[in-house]
């Protein structure tokens, strides 16, 4: 039965819809406008005394099944509930089919009557007017004297009640409730009470629900087909030691580079603020995730849009997301386990990249943020539909281990171009300082003893 409790505010993370398919169907019907207000209807033939006929029709559920479903959606903030009425229940059998009965406050008898009460001022008898009326005249039933003059022979005490068992006259009777199911009679102070509610969609959750029920599942499936390990509502510890919640975290190891994508959602409110975008970017930065996608249901404020562009956050509306998924370039079939990669030659590296869907350009030229033009030995690009991955690959061959300066110059080029994924091939290897630098800058290194001029 519904309890009179507060609806907790739902968290930002997307909870699963308690109630499974039925809850999902109900929410879908409400989003489509087919179901608006879910209100109870009194029905004393039912066990609860009321039903939700619209809900029962849409979901094909009966009686008590409706209550936990509605309450679970309300507890998640998906539905808003409003007080509708208060029901009284028999404490013996919980039936709501009760009838009020009136009783004498002195002896408890139900044999009472209501009417105008008269008092014979001579003998003091008090009774209902009907007791005094005999053939159209007033006669005291106790002393048989005729009552002629008001306020002299008798007076009216007004509308009251009289008990025919103990004779007590009183203004207010005691209310008791008789159950029409089990016949028990219960005093008003011992009767059970329960509040019942009507429910409607929480419009502040509309954008979130529209994403949760369709595009989210499509996005997760899309990423998994492309070889990503996808975690919804992921918890990731940042370099600061703080734990961050990421709505969707997608990670893919293609054998050479591990790509990760943080996908955040802002699906409520009229505008996406600078603070909203900054908080998402801060999570990604602290957890070391470079690829960032923010899904929104409303426009960004001007400052938020500028910040997202500067931080290379891809912002997609829900319509944009569905369009991006629909027109994404088909990708090669991805194996359940990534193919192990061992560097053997430049030719094998190029072949491996192409086999995994990369567009490969040797001796590429790219413009940096500084305005400078940079030469990159190999630039590998792969558009996954949602984000574009770019890998800068540098190659250095020498007579002795490659010094720090060469690696630093390569890293500086990649930084200026805005490429985070970096691979460095060194022959015959790296100096100690250079190796320490690559570890700090997260540069994937292949050290080969000998690399001929053709790779």
N, C-alpha and C positions, 0 to 999 in steps of 0.2 A: 504494500500500500504506500502511496506517496507520503513522504514525511515533510514537515515544514522546516526545511533547512536552506542555508544559503547556497547559491550556485558559485563554486570557486572560479576565479579568473583563470582561463586557460593559459598555458605557457606558449612561448613563441614557437617552440619546436612542434612539429606536426604529430599529434598523437594518432594512434590507430583508432578507427571507428569501432567502439565497443558495440557489439550487436551484429557484426559481420555483414552478410549480404543484405539483410533486412534494413539495417541502419543506412547502408550505402544507397539502397534503392530509395529510401525515404528522403535522404538528403538530395539525391538526384532529382526527385520529383519536385522538391521545394525549390531547388535552383531553377528548374524549368518553369516554375510558376503554376504547376498543376496542383500543388498543395500549398495553401497559405496558412490560415489559422487552424490549429488542431485543438478543438474545444470538446469537452465532455458533454454527453447527453444523459439526462437522468433515465435510468432503466432499472426499476426495482425488481425486475425478474432476473437480473444478472446478480452474480455473487457479490460484486462490489457496490451495486446500487447505481452505477453509472458506467458508460462505455465511451470509447472514442470511435464512432462509426466510420468516419473518413479514414482513419488509420487502419482499421480492420479491413476496410474495402481495398485499400491500396496494397497492404502487405499481407492480407489473408491471415491475420492473427486474431486471437480471441482473448477477451477478458484480461487476466493478470499479465499476459505476455507484453501488453502495451506499456505498462508502467515502467519496468526496468529499462526498456529500450528508450523511452522518452527521457527518463532521468539520467541515463548514461550520456546521452547527447547534450543534455542541459549541463551536466557536470563538466563537460569538455568545452563549454562556451559556444557550442554549435547552435543550440536552441536557447531562446529566452523564454522563461516561464513566468506567467502572471497568475495571481490568485483569482480563482473562479468562484469557489464556494467552499463551505465547511460541512462535512457530513458527520452525523452521529451514528455510532455503531454499537450494536449489542455486545457487551463484554463477554457474554456466554458463547455466542455463535458467530460474532462479527458481521451479522446481517445489518444492512442499512435500512431495512424495511421496518421502521419503527413508527408507532403512533403515540402522540402525547396524551397523557391522562392526568386529570386533576384530582387531588386528594385533600382530605381534612388535615390541617397542620397539627391538630390535637390528638386524634385517634388514628389517623392514617386511612380512614375509610374513603372509598371512592363514591359513596352514596351521598352526594352533595348536590345542591341545586343553587342556581343563581337567580336573583330577582331583587325587587325593591323590598327592603326590610323595614318593618314597622315596630315601634315599641309602645305598648299600652302603658301610659304613665301612671295609671292607678295601681295595677297589679304587677307591673314590671315585665310582662311577657314580651319576648322578642321573637319575631318570626317573619316569614315571607308574606307578602301582601296576599298571595293566594290563600294562605291559611286563615286570613281574617275575612275573606270575601264569602258571604253567604247570601244567595238570592239578591245580589246587587248591593248589599249593605255591608258595612264593616262590623264584624262581631269578634270579640276576643275569644279565641279558642280555649283559653284557660278559665276565665271567669264568666264568660258568656255575656259580658256587658257590651252594649252597642257603642261604637266609637263614632261620635258625631263631629267634634270640633278638633281640627288639627292644632297642635301645640297646646291644646287644653286637655283633650282626652288621650291623644296619641301624637307621636312625631315620626317623621320618616328619617331613617338613617342612611338612605341612598341605596345604590346598587351594591349588594354584598352577596355572600354565599352562606349557606347554612348546611351543617352536617345533620343528616337524618338519623345517624347512629348515636352520636354523643350530644347533639343539640347545639354545638358550638357555632357561633356566628363569626365570620371572619371576612376580611377584605381580599387577601391574597392566598390562593390555594398553593399547595405543594405540587410541583410538576414531577411526574414520573413517566417513564417511557416503556411501553409494552411492545415487545418484539413480535411481529406477526409471523415469524418463522418458527421460533422455539417457545413463544408465549411467556418468556421471562419478563418480569417487571423490574426496572432498575431506576434508582433515584438519579436525579439530574446531576448530582455531584460525582457519581460513579460511572457515568456513561462515557464511552470512548469517543474521542473527536479526531477527525482527520481532515486536512486541507486537500482540496483538489485544484488542479491548475490547467490552464490552457497554455499552448506552446506555439511559438513562431520562430522562423529562422532569424538568427542574429546576423543582420546585414553587414556588420563589421567583419564577419568571417567569410563573406561571399567569395572574394578573390582567392583566399586560401583554399576554400572548399573546391572551387572550380579547378584549381591546380591539382589538388589532392586526388580528385576523383577521375581525372583523365590525363592531362598533359604530364603529370609526374610519372605515372606508370609508363607512359610512352617514352619519356626521357630516360628512365632507368633501363628499360629494355633496349633502347637505342644504344646506350653506352655499353651495356653488357655484350651486345652483339659485336661491338668493336673492340672487345677484349679487356674492358675495364672491370676492375673489382669495385663494385658500388656499395657504399655504406650510407644508409639513410640515418639522419639524426646522429651523425658521428661525433664522438668526443675525442679530441686530439690535444695532446699536451704541447704547449708552445715553448720556445726557447727561454721565455721568462719564467717558466714553471707553472704558468696558469693553464687551466683546462678550458678549452673552447668548444662550443657546440657548433657544428657545421651541418647545415640542412642536408646536403648531399656531398659526399666526398668520393671522387672517382679516381682510381689509381691504376696505371697500366705500365707494366714492365715490358718493353719491346725488345729486350735483350741487350740494347746499347744504352738507352736512357730510360729512367722511370719517370713517366709523366703523371702529374697529379693535378686535379681540377677541384677547386672549392666552388660549390654552387650554393649561393644564398638566396633567400626569398624574402621579399617585402611585399606582402599581398593584402595590405589593409591601409586605410587612410586615403586622404585626398591627394597628398603629395609625398614623394620620397625625399626626405631631408638630407642635408649634408651630413648630419650626425649618423643617420642610418647607413649611408655609404661608407663613412669613415670607420664605423664600428665593424662592418664586414671586412673592409680592407685591413684593419688592424689585426683581426683574427687570422687572416690569410698570411700576413707578414710574419706574425709571431710563430705560426706553425710551419713557415717555410714553404708555403704553397704559392707558386707563381701564377698559375692560370686561374683566373677569377671570372665567374659568371654570376650576375645578379639578376634574378627574375622578379619582375615588378608587375603590379596591376594598375598602377597610376603613374603619371609623369613625374620626372625628377625636377626638383627645384633647380634654378639656374646654377647656383653654386655647386650643388651635388652633381649635376651633369658635367661641369667643368672638372671637378675632382675625379670623377670616374674615368673621364678621358685621359687625364694626366697619369692616373695609376693603372691604366690599361685594363680596366674592368669592363668586360663585355656586358652591356645591359640589354635585356630582352623582355619585352612585354609577353603576355601569354599567347597572344596572336602571333607575335614574331617567332616565338619558340616553336609553335606548331608548324609554321611555314618553313622554319629552318630544318626541322626534322623531316618534313615532306620532300624538300628539294636537295637534301644532302647527297653528295656523290657516293655511289656504292663503293664499299671498301672490300679488300680481299678477305676471304673467310679466315677467321682468327681461330687458332687452335686453343684447346682448353688450357694447355700449358705452354708458356712462351718458349720459342725456339732458343736454345742456348746459343750465345754468340761468342766465338773466339776469334780474335783478329788474326788473319793469316796473310792478307794482302789488301791493298787498296781496292783492287778489282772485286774481291769478295765482299768488302764493306759496301761498295756501291750497289752490288747485286742484292745484298741483304736488305739494304734500305729500300730499294725499288720493290722488292718482293713484299715488303711490309707497308706499301702504299705511299711512300715518300716520293715527292718530286725532287730530283737531285740535280744541282747545278755545280759544276766544277769551276774554279777560278771566278767565283761570283763577286760582284761589286754591290755594296749596300751603303746607303746613306745613314749617317749617325745623327743623333740629336744635336751634336755640335755643328752639323753642316758638313763635316768631313766625309769623304768617300773612302770606304775601307774595302780591301781585298780579302776575301775569305776563300781558303783552299777548297772547301766543300760546304755548300749550304743545302741542307735537307729540309723540305717543307711538306707537312701533311695537314690537310684540312679535314678535321673530324666532324665537320658539320656544326658543332657547337663552338669549338675553339680551333685555332690554327697553331700547330706545333712547329717550331723552327729549331733546328740544331746547327750550330756553328762548329765546323770541324777544321782544326788546324793541323798541319803536318810539318815537322821539322826533322831534318836529317843532318847529322854532323859526324865529326871524327871522334867526338867525346860527348859525355852526357850533356844534354841541353840545359843551358843556364837559365836562371830565374828571369833575366830580361826578356827572352823570347816568349816565355809563358805569360809574363806580365803584359807584353804588347798584345798578345792574342786575347787575353781576358779583357783588356781595355777596349779593343775593337768590339767585342761582343757586347760589352756594357753600353757602349755608345750607340750601337745599333738597336739595343733593347732585346737581346737574345739571352735567355737564362740557361738554356740547355747547351752545354759545351763539351766537346770531345777533343782531346789533344793526343796526337800520335807522335811519339818521340823515338828516334833511332839515333844512337844505341840505347837511349834511356834518358832519365832526368837526373839533374844534380839534386843533392839533399834539400837545398833551399827551394828549388823549383817544385819538388815533390810536396814539401810542406805547404807551399802556396796553393797548389792544385787542390789539396785536401781542404784548405780553408775556404777556397772559392768554389768548391763542389764541382770541379772539372773532372769528367771521366777521362782516365788516362789509359792508353795502351802503349806499353814500352816494348819495342821489338829490337832484337839484336841487330838485324840488318833489314833495310828496306831499299830496294833498288830504285832506280830512277823512274821506272814505270809503275812503282807501287808493289 
